[in-house]
Amino acid sequence: MSAIAQKKGFGSVLWDWLTTVDHKKIAILYLASGGFFFIVGGIEAMLIRIQLAVPGNDFLSAGLYNEILTMHGTTMIFLAAMPILFGYMNAVVPLQIGARDVAFPFLNSLGFWLFFFGGIFLNLSWFMGGAPDAGWTSYASLSLYSPGNGIDFYALGLQVSGAGTYIAGINFLVTIINMRAPGMTYMRMPLFTWTTFVASALILFAFPPLTIGLFFLIFDRMFGANFFDHTMGGNTIIWEHLFWIFGHPEVYILILPAFGIFSEIFAIFSRKRLFGYSAMVFATVLIGFLGFMVWAHHMFTVGLGPTANAIFAVATMAIAVPTGVKIFNWLLTIWGGSIKVTTPMLYALGFIPSFVAGGVTGVMQAAAPLDYQLHDSYFIVAHFHYVIVGGVVLAILAGLHLYWPLMFNQMLDEKLGKITFWLFFFGFHATFFIQHFLGLMGMPRRVFTFVGDQGWDAFNAISSGGAVFMALGVIVLVVNIVKTVVQNKPAGTDPWEDGRTLEWAIPQPVPFYNFKRTPLVRGLDTFWIEKQEGNKEGMTYAEPLSDIHMPNNSFIPFVMSLGLFIASFGALYNGEKTWAVPVLVIGLAITVISMGVRSWKDDHGYHIHKEDLMDDKGGKY
Amino acid sequence: MGHDTHVVVAKNKTQYEYARRKRSHHMQMQVVTFAIMIFLTFIAFATVAAGMSAFYVAPVILLLAAVQVVLQLYYFMHMSDKGHNMAAFFLYSGALFGFTFIITFLTIVWW
């Protein structure tokens, strides 16, 4: 089984990627498809800003604008931000905790393919009679009455990709609980692993309400049920509750891994132990808990009554406390450190003021009476773009630079990286800062155009101009990636020279079994400790060299997901086309049969014998 | 996958005796718990059969049900054993979240 570096034809390379269960390859799949959807969502954003650049514009029609706006939000949240973060989690977490793979490699692959097919299904709506047009929240009072199949694509696509996310979340929970190397206690886990853990727990509890809500919507729209139809005894508010019980934890699912990435960056490039590690862990867990107690702050204006509004307002403000703890800890990590301003560090430094600005407007909206003024205005748009772009997207870009050498054994160009940062950072603030004032001046969100001479013209033009800079930043980033890939210069082990955690101690390129011998973890920042003690290898080992048990590749996850993809078309056209029900049945049958094959056919994986390991690099052991 | 090596060590006489005593104690607990659960179920049926007011019967049955769930978790699903801290933590977290959702729905949606 020493098939480590054989020359392969295109077909076998493709087959390898379709069947892979290796967390490092699945990470690249997540990153590539998430990156693709990020570009798609970015193009949609540019179309929105072109339409709003001047008053009374007719670049987009009202209906098309609604579709683009909905797809921008949905794509960016579900198909870009989350998958890219999953990419980093897959690439980094197993290495960081000293594991050879995630707990369930097969499920890892299944999670990816479900997400992928769900995302493709959702975007096929563009070519099959129109995209969803009820906003990314898809409130039932609006979405039930949306003509065409757009909302059906939304509900089914998110259902399929949501199942993938759920599987990935469970997988990371089990991995982090069970697969940590000897010595890696909970309080020695690097912060990115901790935030992945808490984000996965949030996925565990937050996705079931979304699944229920989406099923209700699917049954209402496609199978004649009346869960949200008040004329038939349903209740349209239930959707809003179910959506936000999911939706609020969802934003923490996005931001916590971002916090994790920045925590790593601050420690690495300040060349200091993370300040207040245990407080950071506590704050992360607390944010996770409070995240479930605040969802109704999205619904202050629904009319829940003053008592409910007051409770949810206070609970929301409480979240500012652990978040503040984090901000101060980051500042104190930098304080007195020997700072190296690399591209990731630049993003991290830019993140602090941007995210604090978003957090401050968040607390403003938490005050229910003020929210009555701010609700559904551009102030809200400015707020959530400040936390999501200023927090999550900056983390994604920072993580791209930080983890690129780990994933591909190449360094992204630092100079181009810094140009990207400044273009993107300037563009981001130019686009969204001014939207706060547009909101305070009364411009409602989600309008496809506006009448001139209300004092909004110049601000909207500035906002659109800022978006151009963000686009330029992303273009420079793409150039940077192409340049780096073409040059293909090996970065080697510990490319940032100040790596602190296990993932930087592994020889590059990372062997497909990760660790020849499981490392022994002797404290927080393991690799740093070993380096301080002059250990050239960077690791102390916990076991003698022995056979390594590896999982076999499998094509079943792809087929299982394909079955649900096909079944979704059947459900979508139920009652409209005669072939709908047979297609639904065939699709589900494909999925069920492949589940059966997986269950009844034993697959014990294979062993890499230790003699093969020794041959690998000159028989050192 | 690498570090799941199981080392089997034969028990000595004291360890064997200890394990034996522990197991028989476990068995006793299970039987006792089973008896308690049957008794609780009997009370539930009895309150209904006695024709008591629904306002009394419903909360009593719900309370008994909660007790049954706890007994089930701890004595039959081994949550009292070692190494179940994380499972217990997630279970209680989930219960707390679910409780919050239901309370909210009862007070502001379904009133």
Boltz contact constraints between the chains, C-beta under 6 A:
constraints:
  - contact:
      token1: [A, 100]
      token2: [B, 1]
      max_distance: 6.0
  - contact:
      token1: [A, 100]
      token2: [B, 2]
      max_distance: 6.0
  - contact:
      token1: [A, 177]
      token2: [B, 86]
      max_distance: 6.0
  - contact:
      token1: [A, 205]
      token2: [B, 97]
      max_distance: 6.0
  - contact:
      token1: [A, 292]
      token2: [B, 97]
      max_distance: 6.0
  - contact:
      token1: [A, 304]
      token2: [B, 108]
      max_distance: 6.0
  - contact:
      token1: [A, 308]
      token2: [B, 108]
      max_distance: 6.0
  - contact:
      token1: [A, 518]
      token2: [B, 2]
      max_distance: 6.0
  - contact:
      token1: [A, 518]
      token2: [B, 3]
      max_distance: 6.0
  - contact:
      token1: [A, 549]
      token2: [B, 1]
      max_distance: 6.0
